[in-house]
Amino acid sequence: MGKKTAPKAFPMKEPQRTSGGLYSVCPGGRLPHSLLIALFQCTVESIFPGFPSQTLYMRTLNTVALVPIMYSWSPLQQNFMVEDETVLCNIPYMGDEVKEEDETFIEELINNYDGKVHGEEEMISGSVLISDAVFLELVNALNQYSDEEEEGHNDSEVKQEDGKEELPVTRKRKRIAVEGSKKCSKKRFPNDMIFTAISSMFPEYGFPDDMKERYRELTEVSDPNVLPPQCTPNIDGPCAKSVQREQSLHSFHTLFCRRCFKYDCFLHPFHATPNVYKRKNRETKIEPDPCGADCFLWLEGAKEFAALHNPRSKCSGRRRRRHHMVGASCSNTPASAVAETREGDSDRDTGNEWASSSSEANSRCQTPTKQKLSPASSQLFAVETPQEPVEWTGAEESLFRVFHGTYFNNFCSIARLLGTKTCKQVFQFAVKESLITKLPTNELMNPSQKKKRKHRLWAAHCRKIQLKKDNSPTQVYNYQPCDHPEHPCDSSCPCIMTQNFCEKFCQCNPDCQNRFPGCRCKTQCNTKQCPCYLAVRECDPDLCLTCGASEHWDCKVVSCKNCSIQRGLKKHLLLAPSDVAGWGTFIKESVQKNEFISEYCGELISQDEADRRGKVYDKYMSSFLFNLNNDFVVDATRKGNKIRFANHSVNPNCYAKVVMVNGDHRIGIFAKRAIQAGEELFFDYRYSQADALKYVGIERETDVI
């Protein structure tokens, strides 16, 4: 520990000579400020010998400008959907001035939440609510007295009926016997009189039926070995069970979001069901040559089977007939068998649609229709040598059914994916499972007819976009994929009702007239000549295949300029105190006119929740609410990004635009003019005249362009 001495002051009236020279005295006998600093010093001496003393001179701390007020927030890079807060978490502190000026504000705020405040449910009429543990203890205690009364009542009935004393069994032993018998049986539910008595004594706790339901929920103990009804058992490992394809993919279909390709996404509460229509792309062809010594193609007639089941876009009847004749000659089957096989193939062509699972309403799976082999087909794949029994585990069987829904009859590929079975064994298991199907093929159409039909649909599509643009209402509704695969999109379709286009996530027919097909531009897609730009939406990489939106190998250098939001091509922004109010957003690099700057991100809340939050934000005179559509609002108060600090101006250098991006409405901030590096960003909040006078105190100077 050191000993601190008092500062030594040297009030000098005469000039003193030091090693640095002669100091002059200011008029009035005061020393200069620099000399005063040097003379006032603090010396710290150590109590340990050998340690020199330390001397520090006094320094003046200059005034530091105050940092603008900032409320805590969490950074986000995309919107985050949250549920409505039906209970007020806390009563906000607005200061004594707000409390004195508007005494009814807190009362109105609580009424907006139906009088529900966090923590107040524990206090009613000055008494603490019964907790779950106390409630269970009370009901169980009353239930014991109810059991004793019933036992006494039963004892008296037995005495009256028999006319003699009961067997010498004490009540304690009887209760032990009853408890022992209840170990293997379900515990008896308490009498209704118990809940009626509690409700009459404490009416503020609820009705008897509510208490009964509460007791039932608290006492229900699920067996850890019993899975929920919609849960699938483990499909991997030595103890895995053999389940159908729908059960294996249940978790995938339930948890996986096909719109953002994530599990348990926080943006789409509605998960689209799998598509039930045929694929447009070709399936994997069966290899014409055997893959090894144990390949199924060495079986008699297997090569003809592969030739019949390989998908073809162009195949004449003469060539197909030639394949049938070769198959018949190689397998030594009669012509009637070949005709029967041909008829079976035609039947499978017309009836082979994607099947939907009826056992699970919320998870339709793409499962090929199971078909049994005809006698001719069974003779076609007869094996001369006896088949050795091959053991299949439950995991292998389940995995095969999953792969077969994707690869169909390409048994070589399925065997390579399984890794534990040969393609011959896979083929034999498919025959056993009766899963031999013909691949779904597209309807044959003349290429010239396809081209003319595409041109007609494209012209009608462009006219429809222009018509919607001219007659577009001010109200924009959130997009929800339609799900009526058996019916066309008519006036009852949710997309038609909300005046939205059908997207690639909809379950309607791919040839739906309301489906948006994308653009065929070959330029930058930044003018109204592009149908996507005209419809205020970004180019879809799955639909717009000629403009460059589908090029993923270089996300920063892309010819299409209408896909910046989905690729996250934002500019580098800086945060600093603003000359207008509070904090401001500054750009680090220069941008051109109409160039994308950043996306306005935050919590995605409903309109009702925005009204409740907005009442509090108005009192704070700080709001980050941004209308997205008629259903949702983006709130960047608690979560957001740096663009949330961009201030309002009637002469802004940026503008905000709500754009449809792959089925989601998103807010993009774009440059209204050329912006130089280091400029502060402003955009128009679209205040009313009264709100502008209320919230905007200082208007920035008009920039000279």
VOGU-3710 file (C-alpha; in Angstrom, 3 decimals, decimal comma):
1> mgkktapkaf> 0,000/0,000/0,000  1,258/3,459/-0,826  0,789/6,649/1,089  -0,960/9,402/-0,803  0,161/12,956/-0,047  -1,848/16,081/-0,577  -1,230/18,051/-3,760  1,416/20,695/-3,338  0,407/24,139/-4,491  2,914/26,902/-5,054
11> pmkepqrtsg> 1,160/30,283/-5,089  3,850/32,476/-6,582  3,661/36,205/-6,814  7,132/36,610/-8,209  8,617/34,898/-11,179  10,806/31,910/-10,434  13,643/30,555/-12,470  13,595/26,838/-13,187  15,589/24,503/-15,351  13,257/25,293/-18,191
21> glysvcpggr> 13,721/29,072/-17,974  11,926/32,074/-16,468  8,133/31,964/-16,013  6,239/35,185/-16,029  3,305/35,877/-13,733  -0,095/36,797/-15,198  -1,711/40,053/-14,161  -3,355/39,641/-10,785  -0,726/37,299/-9,457  -2,107/34,153/-11,155
31> lphsllialf> 0,042/31,639/-12,961  -0,681/30,486/-16,535  -2,875/27,404/-17,007  -0,015/25,271/-18,322  2,171/26,196/-15,348  -0,702/25,582/-12,967  -1,066/22,054/-14,298  2,643/21,420/-13,856  2,703/22,762/-10,306  -0,229/20,719/-9,023
41> qctvesifpg> 1,112/17,249/-8,601  0,394/14,144/-6,582  3,177/12,072/-5,044  2,690/8,467/-3,963  5,325/7,021/-1,650  5,760/3,312/-1,048  6,048/1,829/2,448  8,490/-0,802/1,181  12,133/0,192/1,082  13,812/0,282/-2,253
51> fpsqtlymrt> 10,749/1,397/-4,169  10,926/4,967/-5,447  8,033/7,349/-5,045  5,804/8,133/-8,011  4,655/11,600/-8,976  1,727/12,311/-11,288  0,734/15,715/-12,604  -2,849/16,856/-12,820  -4,497/16,771/-16,234  -7,663/18,507/-17,347
61> lntvalvpim> -10,444/16,340/-18,834  -12,167/18,117/-21,679  -15,916/17,986/-22,122  -17,095/14,969/-24,145  -20,238/15,168/-26,229  -23,031/12,928/-25,022  -23,768/9,785/-26,977  -27,339/9,688/-28,321  -29,770/7,494/-26,466  -30,053/3,973/-27,837
71> yswsplqqnf> -32,342/1,197/-26,660  -30,937/-2,321/-26,704  -31,642/-4,393/-29,809  -30,482/-7,671/-31,330  -28,997/-7,813/-34,850  -30,858/-9,756/-37,533  -30,134/-10,570/-41,166  -33,650/-11,711/-42,063  -37,184/-11,341/-40,761  -38,179/-13,310/-37,675
81> mvedetvlcn> -41,833/-14,198/-37,110  -43,074/-14,025/-33,509  -46,392/-14,787/-31,872  -48,748/-12,164/-30,526  -48,176/-11,126/-26,931  -51,571/-11,473/-25,287  -50,158/-10,691/-21,833  -48,405/-7,417/-21,012  -44,896/-8,432/-19,943  -44,274/-5,307/-17,881
91> ipymgdevke> -45,770/-1,882/-17,314  -43,386/0,458/-19,144  -41,904/3,407/-17,307  -42,625/6,597/-19,225  -41,315/9,067/-16,682  -43,130/11,200/-14,174  -44,080/13,788/-16,790  -46,039/11,326/-18,915  -47,687/9,893/-15,824  -48,862/13,321/-14,704
101> edetfieeli> -49,992/14,515/-18,136  -51,771/11,330/-19,223  -52,982/9,422/-16,189  -55,216/7,109/-18,218  -52,454/5,836/-20,518  -51,418/2,886/-18,334  -55,039/1,912/-17,800  -55,758/2,001/-21,540  -52,602/0,019/-22,225  -53,653/-2,735/-19,816
111> nnydgkvhge> -57,128/-2,799/-21,373  -55,531/-3,458/-24,776  -54,221/-6,725/-23,318  -57,641/-7,579/-21,809  -56,339/-6,695/-18,364  -53,681/-9,427/-18,429  -50,361/-8,381/-16,911  -47,507/-10,784/-16,270  -47,420/-11,691/-12,570  -50,855/-10,360/-11,704
121> eemisgsvli> -52,488/-13,736/-12,194  -50,640/-14,859/-9,078  -52,402/-12,249/-6,958  -56,207/-12,099/-6,862  -58,151/-10,367/-4,096  -55,005/-10,067/-2,019  -54,444/-13,837/-1,882  -51,987/-15,934/-3,817  -53,384/-18,233/-6,483  -53,080/-21,946/-5,887
131> sdavflelvn> -49,989/-23,274/-7,570  -49,995/-26,592/-9,372  -48,295/-28,413/-6,498  -50,673/-26,992/-3,875  -53,674/-27,702/-6,087  -52,677/-31,361/-6,513  -52,019/-31,729/-2,792  -55,422/-30,249/-1,947  -57,324/-32,487/-4,371  -55,471/-35,625/-3,259
141> alnqysdeee> -56,092/-34,824/0,408  -59,806/-34,338/-0,199  -59,839/-37,468/-2,309  -58,602/-39,547/0,656  -61,504/-38,366/2,807  -63,845/-39,127/-0,074  -62,448/-42,674/-0,278  -62,907/-43,206/3,453  -66,515/-42,038/3,266  -67,221/-44,343/0,351
151> eghndsevkq> -65,569/-47,256/2,152  -67,642/-46,570/5,262  -70,762/-46,355/3,145  -69,939/-49,662/1,478  -69,242/-51,279/4,874  -72,632/-50,207/6,189  -74,339/-51,576/3,077  -72,599/-54,915/3,504  -73,667/-55,092/7,152  -77,265/-54,316/6,276
161> edgkeelpvt> -77,365/-56,899/3,501  -75,683/-59,741/5,396  -77,101/-58,923/8,806  -73,832/-59,797/10,449  -70,445/-58,314/11,168  -67,868/-58,038/8,442  -64,805/-60,240/8,412  -62,141/-59,065/10,871  -60,158/-56,988/8,381  -59,041/-53,670/9,714
171> rkrkriaveg> -59,472/-50,514/7,670  -55,719/-50,042/7,476  -55,181/-53,504/6,009  -58,057/-52,913/3,611  -56,472/-49,678/2,415  -53,139/-51,437/1,919  -54,877/-54,082/-0,168  -56,623/-51,446/-2,242  -53,394/-49,549/-2,827  -51,655/-52,760/-3,841
181> skkcskkrfp> -54,335/-53,522/-6,382  -54,128/-49,995/-7,793  -50,478/-50,362/-8,643  -51,397/-52,350/-11,715  -54,553/-50,411/-12,506  -55,188/-46,787/-13,267  -55,803/-44,484/-10,341  -59,424/-43,550/-9,859  -60,298/-39,987/-10,841  -61,506/-37,776/-7,932
191> ndmiftaiss> -65,193/-37,205/-7,412  -66,853/-34,169/-8,969  -67,905/-33,002/-5,512  -64,274/-32,192/-4,694  -63,930/-29,718/-7,562  -67,352/-28,254/-6,803  -66,341/-27,670/-3,192  -63,077/-25,968/-4,185  -64,881/-23,775/-6,710  -67,529/-22,741/-4,180
201> mfpeygfpdd> -64,858/-21,870/-1,623  -62,593/-20,070/-4,101  -64,797/-18,882/-6,993  -62,033/-16,676/-8,389  -60,012/-19,781/-9,284  -62,456/-20,953/-11,948  -65,357/-23,291/-12,534  -65,409/-26,964/-11,493  -64,975/-28,142/-15,078  -61,889/-25,973/-15,486
211> mkeryrelte> -60,405/-27,371/-12,283  -61,162/-30,903/-13,405  -59,392/-30,315/-16,716  -56,464/-28,744/-14,898  -56,154/-31,757/-12,605  -56,336/-34,119/-15,562  -53,530/-32,290/-17,380  -51,326/-32,267/-14,279  -51,796/-35,948/-13,470  -51,422/-37,356/-16,963
221> vsdpnvlppq> -48,052/-39,092/-17,002  -47,048/-40,356/-20,413  -45,199/-43,621/-20,735  -41,637/-42,894/-21,915  -41,697/-46,047/-24,031  -44,888/-45,060/-25,863  -44,384/-42,652/-28,752  -46,888/-39,948/-29,695  -49,402/-40,968/-32,364  -47,701/-38,968/-35,137
231> ctpnidgpca> -44,138/-39,833/-34,121  -42,106/-42,378/-36,081  -39,924/-44,932/-34,271  -36,209/-45,000/-34,858  -35,499/-46,012/-38,453  -31,754/-46,453/-37,972  -29,718/-48,910/-35,951  -29,990/-52,632/-35,170  -33,315/-52,247/-33,330  -34,967/-50,189/-36,070
241> ksvqreqslh> -38,412/-51,188/-37,224  -39,451/-51,666/-40,820  -41,918/-48,882/-41,626  -43,523/-47,512/-44,746  -42,161/-44,579/-46,708  -44,768/-42,193/-45,326  -43,696/-42,945/-41,757  -40,003/-42,658/-42,550  -40,455/-39,218/-44,108  -42,973/-37,933/-41,571
251> sfhtlfcrrc> -40,442/-35,878/-39,590  -38,929/-34,557/-42,795  -42,290/-33,452/-44,178  -43,355/-31,977/-40,841  -40,203/-30,074/-39,878  -38,625/-29,205/-43,207  -39,715/-25,959/-44,857  -39,714/-26,159/-48,636  -39,818/-22,391/-49,031  -36,587/-21,507/-47,233
261> fkydcflhpf> -35,009/-25,011/-47,154  -34,552/-25,067/-43,387  -35,722/-27,196/-40,503  -38,030/-25,417/-38,067  -37,812/-22,093/-39,870  -38,979/-18,987/-38,020  -40,668/-17,359/-41,013  -43,244/-19,781/-42,397  -45,687/-21,230/-39,880  -47,493/-22,967/-42,746
271> hatpnvykrk> -45,418/-25,744/-44,304  -46,425/-26,728/-47,805  -47,170/-30,367/-48,476  -45,131/-32,316/-51,048  -46,045/-31,869/-54,662  -48,304/-34,616/-55,966  -47,806/-33,963/-59,681  -45,391/-35,579/-62,076  -41,892/-34,323/-62,405  -40,801/-32,349/-65,426
281> nretkiepdp> -37,196/-33,528/-65,320  -36,246/-36,988/-66,485  -35,615/-39,731/-63,990  -32,288/-41,512/-63,666  -31,977/-44,045/-66,446  -31,240/-47,687/-65,762  -27,737/-48,596/-66,871  -27,857/-50,896/-69,917  -24,709/-52,785/-68,872  -24,387/-54,843/-65,673
291> cgadcflwle> -22,573/-53,098/-62,831  -20,915/-56,288/-61,568  -21,138/-60,020/-61,128  -24,137/-59,726/-58,793  -26,072/-57,261/-60,941  -29,736/-57,915/-61,526  -29,208/-57,353/-65,264  -27,664/-60,845/-65,490  -31,086/-62,269/-64,754  -33,046/-63,608/-67,664
301> gakefaalhn> -35,071/-60,826/-69,311  -33,647/-58,073/-67,107  -32,111/-56,106/-69,986  -35,436/-55,999/-71,765  -36,991/-54,835/-68,509  -34,451/-52,002/-68,314  -35,099/-51,029/-71,924  -38,843/-50,922/-71,323  -38,570/-48,827/-68,164  -36,024/-46,268/-69,333
311> prskcsgrrr> -37,789/-42,913/-69,878  -37,846/-41,615/-73,430  -38,987/-38,258/-74,665  -39,191/-39,431/-78,279  -39,911/-43,033/-79,080  -41,708/-44,263/-82,163  -44,120/-47,128/-82,097  -41,947/-49,114/-84,491  -38,937/-48,882/-82,177  -40,994/-49,786/-79,115
321> rrhhmvgasc> -42,507/-52,725/-80,982  -39,012/-53,892/-81,903  -38,015/-53,887/-78,217  -41,050/-55,962/-77,344  -40,215/-58,485/-80,027  -36,627/-58,766/-78,844  -37,824/-59,233/-75,297  -40,204/-61,940/-76,395  -37,549/-63,818/-78,338  -34,982/-63,625/-75,546
331> sntpasavae> -37,325/-64,770/-72,827  -39,054/-67,402/-74,964  -42,452/-66,124/-73,946  -45,484/-66,492/-76,176  -47,004/-63,588/-78,048  -49,964/-63,567/-75,698  -47,648/-62,880/-72,764  -46,024/-60,046/-74,691  -49,437/-58,584/-75,465  -50,440/-58,954/-71,839
341> tregdsdrdt> -47,281/-57,163/-70,775  -47,962/-54,393/-73,298  -51,497/-53,982/-71,991  -50,195/-53,853/-68,441  -47,749/-51,160/-69,476  -50,495/-49,082/-71,019  -52,569/-49,465/-67,890  -49,669/-48,340/-65,773  -49,140/-45,347/-68,053  -52,640/-44,061/-67,445
351> gnewasssse> -52,924/-44,959/-63,803  -49,476/-44,242/-62,486  -50,015/-41,016/-60,566  -48,383/-39,855/-57,427  -50,297/-41,321/-54,513  -51,129/-39,418/-51,348  -51,087/-40,903/-47,893  -54,523/-41,013/-46,289  -53,175/-41,871/-42,854  -51,557/-38,475/-42,333
361> ansrcqtptk> -53,555/-35,409/-43,206  -50,685/-32,972/-42,848  -47,978/-34,947/-44,646  -48,646/-36,191/-48,149  -45,820/-38,243/-49,576  -44,826/-38,950/-53,139  -45,218/-42,708/-53,194  -45,554/-44,666/-56,433  -48,615/-46,838/-56,731  -47,801/-50,406/-55,766
371> qklspassql> -48,506/-52,936/-58,497  -48,219/-56,680/-58,472  -46,351/-58,464/-61,205  -48,332/-60,228/-63,854  -47,665/-63,931/-64,525  -45,756/-62,983/-67,649  -43,573/-60,600/-65,710  -42,895/-63,197/-63,053  -41,821/-65,644/-65,745  -39,727/-62,913/-67,320
381> favetpqepv> -37,644/-62,521/-64,167  -37,502/-66,183/-63,143  -34,160/-67,273/-61,740  -32,871/-70,728/-62,546  -30,735/-71,146/-59,430  -32,467/-71,242/-56,029  -32,429/-67,931/-54,200  -30,444/-67,817/-51,006  -32,330/-66,247/-48,110  -31,066/-62,728/-47,497
391> ewtgaeeslf> -31,763/-61,032/-44,206  -32,897/-57,424/-44,390  -32,851/-55,289/-41,274  -35,663/-52,916/-40,510  -33,446/-49,936/-41,287  -32,517/-51,335/-44,716  -36,123/-52,053/-45,634  -37,259/-48,578/-44,585  -34,387/-46,946/-46,445  -35,130/-48,959/-49,576
401> rvfhgtyfnn> -38,737/-47,750/-49,611  -37,532/-44,169/-49,307  -35,042/-44,558/-52,171  -37,524/-46,373/-54,378  -39,850/-43,378/-54,323  -37,062/-41,338/-55,934  -35,065/-43,781/-58,083  -37,919/-46,175/-58,913  -36,527/-49,175/-60,822  -32,890/-48,064/-60,920
411> fcsiarllgt> -31,801/-50,842/-58,577  -28,087/-50,318/-59,219  -28,264/-46,778/-57,840  -30,366/-47,906/-54,875  -27,835/-50,649/-54,069  -24,966/-48,149/-54,186  -26,840/-45,878/-51,778  -27,655/-48,715/-49,395  -24,090/-50,017/-49,421  -24,995/-53,335/-47,771
421> ktckqvfqfa> -26,904/-55,139/-50,533  -26,219/-55,973/-54,155  -28,517/-54,698/-56,857  -29,639/-58,288/-57,453  -30,765/-58,565/-53,841  -32,422/-55,158/-54,095  -34,289/-56,254/-57,202  -35,464/-59,470/-55,535  -36,706/-57,484/-52,538  -38,579/-55,129/-54,882
431> vkeslitklp> -40,270/-58,118/-56,503  -41,176/-59,400/-53,056  -42,586/-55,991/-52,088  -44,519/-55,770/-55,388  -42,993/-52,354/-56,071  -42,092/-52,892/-59,721  -43,568/-49,869/-61,454  -43,121/-48,056/-64,679  -41,519/-44,655/-64,479  -43,856/-41,675/-64,821
441> tnelmnpsqk> -43,433/-40,155/-68,259  -44,653/-36,887/-69,635  -47,367/-36,732/-72,233  -45,943/-36,863/-75,715  -46,434/-33,656/-77,649  -45,056/-32,313/-80,864  -42,211/-29,820/-80,151  -43,742/-27,253/-82,491  -47,061/-27,524/-80,666  -45,277/-27,094/-77,336
451> kkrkhrlwaa> -43,523/-23,971/-78,599  -46,732/-22,395/-79,912  -48,539/-23,201/-76,693  -45,731/-21,615/-74,659  -45,920/-18,450/-76,751  -49,687/-18,195/-76,236  -49,378/-18,727/-72,493  -46,560/-16,191/-72,296  -48,534/-13,506/-74,133  -51,563/-14,099/-71,913
461> hcrkiqlkkd> -49,316/-14,007/-68,868  -47,801/-10,621/-69,777  -51,246/-9,146/-70,443  -52,426/-10,469/-67,083  -49,510/-8,847/-65,260  -50,180/-5,502/-66,922  -53,876/-5,750/-66,078  -53,113/-6,537/-62,443  -50,639/-3,674/-62,335  -53,190/-1,185/-63,680
471> nsptqvynyq> -56,021/-2,361/-61,417  -53,882/-3,180/-58,399  -55,527/-2,185/-55,108  -53,722/-0,467/-52,282  -54,191/-3,562/-50,126  -51,572/-6,289/-50,437  -52,199/-9,627/-48,740  -49,778/-12,235/-47,539  -49,193/-15,226/-49,802  -50,275/-18,683/-48,683
481> pcdhpehpcd> -49,786/-21,622/-51,084  -53,041/-23,053/-52,350  -53,612/-26,744/-51,680  -56,361/-28,191/-53,873  -54,637/-30,617/-56,267  -57,896/-32,139/-57,448  -59,519/-28,847/-58,486  -58,362/-25,996/-60,733  -57,752/-22,510/-59,392  -61,074/-20,673/-59,483
491> sscpcimtqn> -62,775/-18,008/-57,386  -62,448/-20,227/-54,288  -58,647/-20,462/-54,593  -56,901/-18,451/-51,843  -54,421/-17,056/-54,365  -57,243/-15,766/-56,579  -59,113/-14,351/-53,589  -56,083/-12,384/-52,387  -55,119/-11,356/-55,954  -51,775/-13,120/-55,712
501> fcekfcqcnp> -50,122/-15,242/-58,350  -49,821/-18,968/-57,799  -46,206/-19,720/-56,984  -44,061/-22,808/-57,364  -45,064/-23,805/-53,813  -48,749/-24,147/-54,722  -50,339/-27,568/-55,121  -52,299/-26,616/-58,234  -51,590/-27,936/-61,705  -48,305/-26,767/-63,265
511> dcqnrfpgcr> -50,339/-25,474/-66,218  -52,489/-23,284/-63,964  -53,420/-20,024/-65,678  -52,746/-18,083/-62,460  -49,252/-19,495/-61,974  -46,367/-17,069/-62,433  -43,962/-18,577/-65,014  -41,079/-16,135/-64,553  -39,347/-14,038/-67,195  -37,384/-14,777/-70,344
521> cktqcntkqc> -35,227/-11,658/-70,304  -31,629/-11,701/-71,472  -30,620/-8,370/-69,976  -30,448/-6,933/-66,463  -34,189/-7,123/-65,604  -34,207/-3,580/-64,207  -36,886/-2,041/-66,429  -40,617/-2,526/-66,840  -39,944/-4,654/-69,909  -39,251/-7,489/-67,473
531> pcylavrecd> -42,494/-9,106/-66,234  -40,937/-9,773/-62,828  -39,863/-6,155/-62,384  -43,274/-4,974/-63,564  -45,012/-7,224/-61,028  -42,775/-5,831/-58,197  -41,088/-9,142/-57,551  -37,592/-10,502/-57,829  -36,626/-13,020/-60,462  -37,048/-16,602/-59,310
541> pdlcltcgas> -33,950/-18,759/-59,919  -36,188/-21,782/-60,540  -38,350/-20,002/-63,126  -36,178/-17,314/-64,743  -33,538/-19,388/-66,510  -32,277/-16,950/-69,161  -31,611/-13,701/-67,280  -28,898/-15,049/-64,991  -30,914/-15,346/-61,789  -30,301/-19,097/-61,774
551> ehwdckvvsc> -26,505/-18,734/-61,909  -25,249/-19,700/-58,463  -21,553/-20,221/-59,000  -20,750/-16,515/-58,538  -23,288/-14,733/-56,357  -21,620/-11,303/-56,627  -21,184/-11,140/-60,390  -24,545/-11,877/-61,967  -26,159/-10,368/-65,042  -29,634/-10,162/-63,470
561> kncsiqrglk> -30,035/-7,049/-61,308  -33,409/-8,107/-59,931  -32,257/-10,696/-57,403  -30,278/-8,633/-54,884  -32,502/-9,168/-51,845  -32,559/-12,956/-52,026  -28,789/-13,065/-52,579  -28,088/-10,586/-49,763  -26,084/-8,176/-51,960  -26,269/-5,346/-49,445
571> khlllapsdv> -23,893/-2,429/-49,050  -21,538/-1,723/-46,152  -23,322/0,561/-43,694  -21,912/2,533/-40,767  -23,558/3,742/-37,562  -22,801/7,210/-36,158  -24,580/10,138/-34,458  -26,876/11,926/-36,869  -27,157/15,661/-37,452  -30,946/15,326/-37,530
581> agwgtfikes> -31,906/13,185/-34,551  -30,248/10,455/-32,508  -28,268/7,897/-34,445  -27,977/7,755/-38,200  -26,994/5,281/-40,901  -24,106/6,201/-43,198  -22,943/4,377/-46,294  -19,297/3,444/-46,700  -19,282/3,037/-50,483  -20,844/4,983/-53,304
591> vqknefisey> -23,935/3,602/-55,038  -25,779/4,374/-58,236  -29,418/5,258/-58,694  -31,918/2,425/-58,032  -29,154/0,238/-56,636  -30,012/-2,039/-53,723  -28,618/-0,871/-50,366  -30,076/-3,058/-47,616  -33,133/-4,962/-46,473  -35,239/-3,633/-43,615
601> cgelisqdea> -35,350/-6,595/-41,218  -37,072/-7,127/-37,900  -39,746/-9,076/-36,099  -42,703/-10,120/-38,221  -45,822/-9,352/-36,177  -49,534/-9,150/-36,897  -51,440/-5,918/-37,379  -53,145/-6,292/-33,979  -49,826/-6,749/-32,230  -48,469/-3,716/-34,076
611> drrgkvydky> -51,358/-1,601/-32,769  -50,613/-2,655/-29,190  -46,896/-2,014/-29,505  -47,417/1,241/-31,387  -49,192/2,852/-28,431  -46,057/2,409/-26,337  -43,722/3,497/-29,140  -45,701/6,697/-29,669  -45,141/7,668/-26,051  -41,426/7,053/-26,422
621> mssflfnlnn> -41,562/9,031/-29,701  -39,472/6,311/-31,316  -41,043/3,754/-33,628  -39,506/1,214/-35,990  -42,767/-0,253/-37,341  -42,951/-0,796/-41,104  -46,107/-2,071/-42,819  -45,322/-5,153/-44,912  -48,815/-6,063/-46,123  -52,355/-6,224/-44,801
631> dfvvdatrkg> -51,490/-9,106/-42,508  -48,032/-8,414/-41,107  -45,798/-5,571/-39,930  -42,008/-5,535/-39,580  -40,957/-4,262/-36,144  -37,236/-3,472/-35,841  -37,450/-2,174/-32,264  -36,169/-5,300/-30,523  -34,526/-7,069/-33,452  -33,263/-5,538/-36,677
641> nkirfanhsv> -30,250/-4,370/-38,667  -28,388/-1,078/-39,082  -30,785/0,341/-41,660  -33,266/0,797/-38,823  -31,343/3,953/-37,836  -31,982/5,691/-41,168  -33,887/8,907/-40,410  -36,886/10,478/-42,098  -36,697/13,248/-44,673  -39,052/14,827/-47,178
651> npncyakvvm> -36,060/15,059/-49,540  -34,617/11,557/-49,123  -31,778/9,937/-50,984  -33,298/6,437/-50,601  -36,701/4,854/-51,064  -38,324/1,750/-49,632  -40,149/-0,840/-51,721  -42,010/-4,003/-50,717  -40,947/-6,763/-53,111  -42,203/-10,324/-53,502
661> vngdhrigif> -39,170/-12,592/-53,131  -39,813/-16,312/-53,667  -43,290/-16,101/-52,148  -42,379/-13,728/-49,273  -42,917/-9,992/-49,039  -39,667/-8,270/-48,089  -38,713/-4,611/-47,685  -35,815/-3,345/-49,768  -34,093/0,032/-49,403  -32,844/1,383/-52,747
671> akraiqagee> -30,916/4,490/-53,788  -33,155/7,264/-55,096  -30,180/9,020/-56,652  -26,437/8,583/-56,848  -25,065/8,564/-53,278  -21,465/9,297/-52,415  -19,485/7,426/-49,787  -19,935/8,838/-46,289  -23,408/10,284/-46,846  -26,159/9,728/-44,329
681> lffdyrysqa> -29,126/7,714/-45,568  -32,672/9,072/-45,413  -35,980/7,776/-46,720  -39,536/8,989/-46,465  -41,471/7,478/-43,545  -44,701/8,652/-45,207  -45,848/10,514/-42,146  -49,088/12,413/-42,184  -48,843/16,172/-41,812  -49,694/16,025/-38,107
691> dalkyvgier> -47,248/13,203/-37,402  -44,483/14,952/-39,325  -44,802/18,028/-37,114  -44,949/15,807/-34,043  -42,024/13,477/-34,634  -39,712/15,305/-37,064  -38,014/18,174/-35,262  -35,119/18,975/-37,591  -35,148/18,646/-41,353  -31,840/17,980/-43,022
701> etdvi> -30,462/20,422/-45,531  -31,425/19,820/-49,128  -28,597/18,163/-50,973  -27,244/19,868/-54,035  -27,389/17,414/-56,903
//
